[in-house]
Amino acid sequence: MFPGMNPRAVEQAMKKMGIRQVDIPASEVIIKSEGKDIVIANPKVVKVNVMGQDSFQITGNVEERPATVEISEDDVKTVSEQTGVSDEDARKALEESNGDLAAAIMLLKK
């Protein structure tokens, strides 16, 4: 952590300053954002608490993927009923609108 310093001494100093670290076992970390997912495989995750505020440090193999949207059957039925289209067309519209019901309905009513 700090070159030339005893790791135990560093840990004790951090404890005195109110900093606590906890390793968190994880096999994969996924950060979902607009339009893409950031996937970190084989991560090393450390939860750091400083004066009551938690933060996470993550290292590993990073890969970006297109965002995936889970579409429920209830959403498909709702769009289908509101627009009078087949369930298949309703699902396609929901996929195009990233699961947004209102946008899917507007898309099909054009």
NORSULTA-V284058 format. One record per pair of residues at least 24 apart in sequence whose ideal C-beta (glycine too) atoms are under 7 Angstrom apart, sorted by sequence separation. I is the first residue (numbers start at 1). J is the second residue. D is the distance in Angstrom with one decimal. If there is no record, write none. Layout:
[[I & J & D] [I & J & D]]
This chain:
[[38 & 62 & 6.5] [39 & 63 & 4.9] [71 & 95 & 6.7] [21 & 46 & 5.5] [22 & 47 & 4.7] [79 & 104 & 5.0] [83 & 108 & 4.2] [38 & 64 & 5.7] [39 & 65 & 5.8] [69 & 95 & 6.7] [75 & 101 & 5.9] [79 & 105 & 5.8] [83 & 109 & 6.0] [21 & 48 & 5.3] [36 & 64 & 5.3] [37 & 65 & 4.9] [71 & 99 & 5.6] [19 & 48 & 6.7] [20 & 49 & 4.6] [29 & 58 & 5.5] [36 & 65 & 6.6] [69 & 98 & 5.2] [36 & 66 & 6.0] [37 & 67 & 5.4] [69 & 99 & 4.3] [19 & 50 & 5.1] [36 & 67 & 5.4] [37 & 68 & 6.8] [18 & 50 & 6.6] [35 & 67 & 5.5] [18 & 51 & 5.3] [32 & 67 & 6.6]]
